[in-house]
Amino acid sequence: MSVSIDLTGKSAIVTGSGRGIGRETALLLAKAGACLTIADVDETTAAGVAQEIRAMGGAAAHVRTDITSAEDAKKMVRAAIDAHGRVDILVNNAARWTTKLFKDITPEEYDVDIRVTLYGTLNASRAVLDPMMEQKYGRIVNLISDAGRIGEPYLSIYSAAKGGVAAFTKALAKEVGRYSITVNGVAPGVTHTPGAQGFIDSAGGDEKLARAYPLRRLGQPIDIANAILFLASDLSSYMTGQIFSVDGGYSTPG
Ligand SMILES: NC(=O)c1ccc[n+]([C@@H]2O[C@H](COP(=O)([O-])OP(=O)(O)OC[C@H]3O[C@@H](n4cnc5c(N)ncnc54)[C@H](O)[C@@H]3O)[C@@H](O)[C@H]2O)c1
């Protein structure tokens, strides 16, 4: 006997899935049988990931999406429905961060970080709600961060934006539960991705950072994707408004 996760017949959108955790998540959802829409502001990487999925026998479309635009978010959902007939799963993964002390950050820098990280999540969630409510089914998984739960120096704006995403996750879960739509979050610790490499280097490198982690290693994108897969599946159908820390134990309270 075994238990498996089967997303056959489900249509999933992953924002920011041209690289990093988003890409790994898209590949894993596709391996579980879902049809994917790869949405990224970088059209070249988005097209590449969609091609990777098709090469493994899966179904995938890509759409260039700047998630800071509510209009682009609507186009992204339309593209998913045009390609796959419906949309069941949204992974709000795209984010942006500036690594600086708060006293050195400019309003222009924090405006763009908040627009991608917080507004992007709001725009995409708003755009999927109508079809999900109509079909009375949906799974929304928001990428949060330990930064948004416990605060991180040099990442104050990102901490603020992710704290907003965490509160939004809980509030939206309460609004849409009656439509069998669940809204949950995953909060990774530092994870090896192209976006995190600069932070890892500036903090002294992999081994030094890993000493603060009970499991003594930083995350890999697949560690995060596995948790997202669970929250995107029906194994989690009685969970909503919850946030999983997937961080090797880093944020475990003492
Ligand atoms: N890597 C980590 O250490 C870490 C830790 C905690 C949380 N997270 C969260 O995990 C998620 C993925 O992080 P990552 O490290 O894989 O990031 P990454 O920077 O490697 O990839 C982010 C992707 O988002 C895309 N993107 C950026 N702006 C966009 C926009 N306006 N519209 C659409 N797409 C856009 C980029 O083109 C890129 O493909 C983020 O939400 C991040 O906050 C990551």
The ligand as an SDF file (V2000), in Angstrom:
LIG
                    3D

 44 48  0  0  0  0  0  0  0  0999 V2000
   15.4030   31.7950   -1.2310 N   0  0  0  0  0  0  0  0  0  0  0  0
   15.2090   32.0800    0.0510 C   0  0  0  0  0  0  0  0  0  0  0  0
   16.1330   32.0460    0.8850 O   0  0  0  0  0  0  0  0  0  0  0  0
   13.8230   32.4350    0.5330 C   0  0  0  0  0  0  0  0  0  0  0  0
   13.6060   32.5240    1.9340 C   0  0  0  0  0  0  0  0  0  0  0  0
   12.3370   32.8620    2.3860 C   0  0  0  0  0  0  0  0  0  0  0  0
   11.3090   33.0850    1.4840 C   0  0  0  0  0  0  0  0  0  0  0  0
   11.5590   32.9900    0.1380 N   0  0  0  0  0  0  0  0  0  0  0  0
   10.4490   33.2770   -0.7600 C   0  0  0  0  0  0  0  0  0  0  0  0
   10.3540   32.2670   -1.7460 O   0  0  0  0  0  0  0  0  0  0  0  0
    9.8950   32.8450   -2.9790 C   0  0  0  0  0  0  0  0  0  0  0  0
   10.8580   32.5050   -4.1040 C   0  0  0  0  0  0  0  0  0  0  0  0
   12.1550   32.9910   -3.7660 O   0  0  0  0  0  0  0  0  0  0  0  0
   13.4290   32.6420   -4.6540 P   0  0  0  0  0  0  0  0  0  0  0  0
   14.5870   32.7200   -3.7310 O   0  0  0  0  0  0  0  0  0  0  0  0
   13.1650   31.4430   -5.4570 O   0  0  0  0  0  0  0  0  0  0  0  0
   13.4750   33.9500   -5.6060 O   0  0  0  0  0  0  0  0  0  0  0  0
   14.3050   34.2310   -6.9420 P   0  0  0  0  0  0  0  0  0  0  0  0
   14.6930   35.6850   -6.8590 O   0  0  0  0  0  0  0  0  0  0  0  0
   15.3740   33.2440   -7.1810 O   0  0  0  0  0  0  0  0  0  0  0  0
   13.1640   34.0800   -8.0580 O   0  0  0  0  0  0  0  0  0  0  0  0
   12.0880   34.9840   -8.0550 C   0  0  0  0  0  0  0  0  0  0  0  0
   11.3630   34.9120   -9.3940 C   0  0  0  0  0  0  0  0  0  0  0  0
   10.3230   35.9100   -9.3470 O   0  0  0  0  0  0  0  0  0  0  0  0
   10.3210   36.6190  -10.5700 C   0  0  0  0  0  0  0  0  0  0  0  0
    9.7740   37.9650  -10.4050 N   0  0  0  0  0  0  0  0  0  0  0  0
   10.3690   39.0470   -9.8280 C   0  0  0  0  0  0  0  0  0  0  0  0
    9.5830   40.1200   -9.9380 N   0  0  0  0  0  0  0  0  0  0  0  0
    8.4570   39.7280  -10.5690 C   0  0  0  0  0  0  0  0  0  0  0  0
    7.2690   40.4000  -10.9790 C   0  0  0  0  0  0  0  0  0  0  0  0
    7.1180   41.7180  -10.7810 N   0  0  0  0  0  0  0  0  0  0  0  0
    6.3000   39.6780  -11.5970 N   0  0  0  0  0  0  0  0  0  0  0  0
    6.4700   38.3490  -11.8390 C   0  0  0  0  0  0  0  0  0  0  0  0
    7.5900   37.6730  -11.4990 N   0  0  0  0  0  0  0  0  0  0  0  0
    8.5670   38.3470  -10.8620 C   0  0  0  0  0  0  0  0  0  0  0  0
   11.7890   36.6570  -10.9880 C   0  0  0  0  0  0  0  0  0  0  0  0
   11.9300   36.9320  -12.3950 O   0  0  0  0  0  0  0  0  0  0  0  0
   12.2580   35.2610  -10.5870 C   0  0  0  0  0  0  0  0  0  0  0  0
   12.0600   34.3330  -11.6330 O   0  0  0  0  0  0  0  0  0  0  0  0
    9.7550   34.3450   -2.7020 C   0  0  0  0  0  0  0  0  0  0  0  0
    8.4350   34.6440   -2.3300 O   0  0  0  0  0  0  0  0  0  0  0  0
   10.6680   34.5620   -1.5380 C   0  0  0  0  0  0  0  0  0  0  0  0
   10.3240   35.6910   -0.7790 O   0  0  0  0  0  0  0  0  0  0  0  0
   12.7860   32.6700   -0.3570 C   0  0  0  0  0  0  0  0  0  0  0  0
  1  2  1  0
  2  3  2  0
  2  4  1  0
  4  5  1  0
  4 44  2  0
  5  6  2  0
  6  7  1  0
  7  8  2  0
  8  9  1  0
  8 44  1  0
  9 10  1  0
  9 42  1  0
 10 11  1  0
 11 12  1  0
 11 40  1  0
 12 13  1  0
 13 14  1  0
 14 15  2  0
 14 16  1  0
 14 17  1  0
 17 18  1  0
 18 19  2  0
 18 20  1  0
 18 21  1  0
 21 22  1  0
 22 23  1  0
 23 24  1  0
 23 38  1  0
 24 25  1  0
 25 26  1  0
 25 36  1  0
 26 27  1  0
 26 35  1  0
 27 28  2  0
 28 29  1  0
 29 30  1  0
 29 35  2  0
 30 31  1  0
 30 32  2  0
 32 33  1  0
 33 34  2  0
 34 35  1  0
 36 37  1  0
 36 38  1  0
 38 39  1  0
 40 41  1  0
 40 42  1  0
 42 43  1  0
M  CHG  2   8   1  16  -1
M  END
$$$$
